[in-house]
Amino acid sequence: MHPLARLAQRFTVDWLDRADASVPPEIMVPGYQVHIGDVELDGLEAYVPATVGQLEQFPGLQLTVHDLAFTEDRLVLHFTEHGASARHDLRAAAWTGVALFAWDGGRLTENWTQEDYAARRRQLADGVPDTVGTPMVAPWTTRPAVPDPAAEDVVRTWLASAQPGVDGVTWDDGLTAALVRPRDVEVAQLFSAGDQVAFAATQVGEDTDTGEVVRLGVAGLVTVVGGVVDGGVVVSDRHGLLRSRARR
């Protein structure tokens, strides 16, 4: 097992599935930084209590890995979190996410994540959980892949105009309509592992509802074939954008 795959296993199984708060200091540096939605968590002192709060809301929460890819210094997970909310009469929900990680050769140092909290909110309201997708058969024995700079260039260009409904890419829960007409993109993190490209970015463009210029955080894992994006997943911070619409 590659040490970075082992860290991914400990992150998902030992930390989140088992809700064991003794694990983060063993697999993350003290200054571990998290960028999730529009929230910034600086250091384990901020990150661990915030995550424990989520785990307490969803006792017995499980994380299913659908895809995992990594190079020698970057890791990406496509996953679904699923469980029953103690704040909603134990109504169940399953929501997807994409998380990118950096490490220092021993422990995780930084994380960029988007989770489909809009889908979670919908399920907790109507009491009908979504189906959990097919798990990756053997994620922990994945081997590191060689980066492909040409594939990275394709995705950087694609991100500046990408919207749901094209390229065979699944956005969020698969029901998302275009919320933004993107005109530009700000990339926080992007790397390739073979023909797969992972990214965390912010699209800047017009709100399809109001016409105002807005920002939409996205994270994804897509495949590049023949010089074009051909399938994959994107998870956006549509929950944050829909909340900002409601406040206007």
SULTABEL-V931001 format. One record per residue. N is the residue number from 1. SS is DSSP state (alpha for helix, beta for strand, coil for the rest). OMEGA is omega in whole degrees, 0 to 359 (999 if undefined). D_CENTER is the distance of its C-alpha to the mean C-alpha in Angstrom with 1 decimal. Layout:
{{N SS OMEGA D_CENTER} {N SS OMEGA D_CENTER}}
//
This chain:
{{1 coil 178 23.3} {2 coil 183 21.8} {3 alpha 178 21.2} {4 alpha 173 17.6} {5 alpha 177 17.0} {6 alpha 176 19.0} {7 alpha 178 16.9} {8 alpha 178 13.7} {9 alpha 180 16.1} {10 alpha 178 17.4} {11 alpha 185 14.0} {12 alpha 187 13.2} {13 alpha 186 16.8} {14 alpha 184 18.9} {15 alpha 188 16.9} {16 alpha 181 14.7} {17 alpha 183 16.8} {18 coil 180 20.0} {19 coil 183 19.2} {20 coil 185 21.2} {21 coil 175 21.2} {22 coil 185 23.4} {23 coil 185 20.7} {24 alpha 180 18.6} {25 alpha 180 21.7} {26 alpha 185 22.3} {27 alpha 182 19.0} {28 beta 176 18.0} {29 beta 180 20.4} {30 beta 181 22.0} {31 beta 181 20.5} {32 beta 182 16.9} {33 beta 181 14.9} {34 beta 175 11.6} {35 beta 184 10.3} {36 beta 188 8.2} {37 coil 176 9.3} {38 coil 182 12.9} {39 beta 176 13.4} {40 beta 179 14.5} {41 beta 186 15.5} {42 beta 177 18.1} {43 coil 181 19.3} {44 alpha 179 19.3} {45 alpha 177 21.8} {46 alpha 187 19.3} {47 alpha 187 16.1} {48 alpha 179 17.9} {49 alpha 180 19.8} {50 alpha 180 16.9} {51 alpha 177 15.0} {52 alpha 177 18.3} {53 alpha 177 18.9} {54 alpha 180 15.9} {55 alpha 176 17.2} {56 alpha 177 20.6} {57 alpha 181 19.7} {58 coil 181 18.4} {59 coil 182 21.0} {60 coil 179 20.4} {61 coil 177 16.6} {62 beta 177 15.4} {63 beta 178 12.2} {64 beta 180 12.7} {65 beta 177 11.3} {66 beta 180 11.7} {67 beta 179 11.4} {68 beta 176 11.6} {69 beta 178 13.1} {70 beta 172 14.6} {71 coil 179 17.5} {72 coil 182 19.8} {73 coil 180 17.8} {74 beta 183 14.1} {75 beta 174 11.6} {76 beta 175 8.4} {77 beta 165 7.2} {78 beta 191 6.4} {79 beta 167 7.5} {80 beta 169 9.3} {81 beta 181 10.7} {82 beta 180 14.2} {83 beta 181 17.3} {84 beta 185 20.2} {85 beta 177 20.4} {86 coil 180 23.5} {87 coil 185 23.6} {88 coil 177 23.9} {89 coil 179 26.7} {90 coil 168 24.3} {91 beta 186 22.8} {92 beta 178 20.0} {93 beta 175 16.5} {94 beta 184 13.7} {95 beta 186 10.3} {96 beta 177 7.3} {97 beta 172 3.6} {98 beta 182 2.0} {99 beta 175 3.8} {100 beta 182 7.0} {101 beta 167 10.3} {102 beta 177 13.9} {103 beta 183 16.9} {104 coil 184 20.6} {105 coil 179 22.0} {106 coil 182 22.2} {107 coil 177 19.4} {108 beta 183 15.9} {109 beta 186 16.4} {110 beta 183 13.3} {111 beta 175 9.5} {112 beta 187 7.2} {113 beta 164 4.1} {114 beta 175 3.8} {115 beta 185 5.3} {116 coil 182 8.3} {117 alpha 176 11.0} {118 alpha 177 13.5} {119 alpha 178 13.6} {120 alpha 180 14.0} {121 alpha 178 16.8} {122 alpha 182 18.5} {123 alpha 179 18.7} {124 alpha 178 20.1} {125 alpha 185 22.5} {126 alpha 176 23.9} {127 coil 181 23.7} {128 coil 182 22.5} {129 coil 174 19.3} {130 coil 178 17.4} {131 coil 176 17.8} {132 coil 182 15.5} {133 coil 183 14.9} {134 coil 178 16.7} {135 coil 171 15.7} {136 coil 188 15.9} {137 coil 185 19.5} {138 coil 184 19.6} {139 alpha 191 16.4} {140 alpha 176 18.3} {141 alpha 173 21.0} {142 coil 178 19.0} {143 coil 179 20.7} {144 coil 180 19.6} {145 coil 181 19.9} {146 coil 178 21.7} {147 coil 178 20.0} {148 coil 182 21.3} {149 alpha 180 21.9} {150 alpha 177 23.1} {151 alpha 178 19.9} {152 alpha 179 18.1} {153 alpha 179 20.8} {154 alpha 184 20.3} {155 alpha 176 16.6} {156 alpha 178 17.6} {157 alpha 181 20.3} {158 alpha 184 18.4} {159 alpha 183 15.7} {160 coil 179 18.7} {161 coil 186 19.7} {162 coil 177 16.9} {163 coil 176 16.9} {164 coil 173 16.4} {165 coil 179 19.2} {166 coil 171 19.8} {167 coil 180 19.2} {168 coil 180 18.2} {169 beta 177 14.5} {170 beta 178 13.0} {171 beta 175 11.4} {172 coil 182 9.8} {173 coil 181 12.6} {174 coil 181 14.9} {175 coil 187 17.1} {176 coil 170 15.8} {177 coil 180 18.6} {178 coil 178 18.6} {179 coil 184 18.3} {180 beta 168 18.9} {181 beta 188 21.2} {182 beta 177 19.7} {183 beta 182 22.3} {184 beta 179 20.6} {185 beta 174 17.4} {186 beta 185 16.6} {187 beta 177 14.5} {188 beta 181 13.3} {189 beta 178 12.2} {190 beta 176 12.9} {191 beta 180 14.3} {192 beta 173 15.7} {193 beta 189 16.5} {194 coil 181 19.4} {195 coil 176 18.7} {196 beta 180 14.9} {197 beta 178 13.2} {198 beta 181 9.8} {199 beta 167 9.3} {200 beta 189 8.3} {201 beta 174 11.1} {202 beta 174 13.2} {203 beta 178 15.4} {204 beta 182 18.8} {205 beta 184 21.2} {206 beta 172 23.2} {207 beta 182 22.2} {208 coil 180 23.4} {209 coil 187 24.9} {210 coil 184 26.6} {211 coil 180 26.9} {212 coil 176 25.9} {213 beta 182 23.8} {214 beta 179 20.4} {215 beta 180 17.0} {216 beta 176 13.7} {217 beta 180 10.4} {218 beta 170 8.1} {219 beta 184 5.5} {220 beta 175 6.7} {221 beta 184 8.9} {222 beta 180 12.4} {223 beta 177 15.9} {224 beta 180 18.9} {225 beta 178 22.2} {226 coil 177 25.5} {227 coil 178 24.1} {228 beta 175 21.9} {229 beta 185 18.3} {230 beta 177 18.9} {231 beta 181 16.2} {232 beta 182 12.5} {233 beta 171 9.5} {234 beta 172 8.0} {235 beta 184 6.2} {236 beta 175 8.4} {237 coil 180 9.8} {238 alpha 176 12.7} {239 alpha 179 13.6} {240 alpha 180 14.5} {241 alpha 179 16.4} {242 alpha 176 18.2} {243 alpha 180 19.3} {244 alpha 175 20.7} {245 alpha 184 22.5} {246 alpha 181 24.1} {247 alpha 185 25.3} {248 coil 999 27.2}}
//
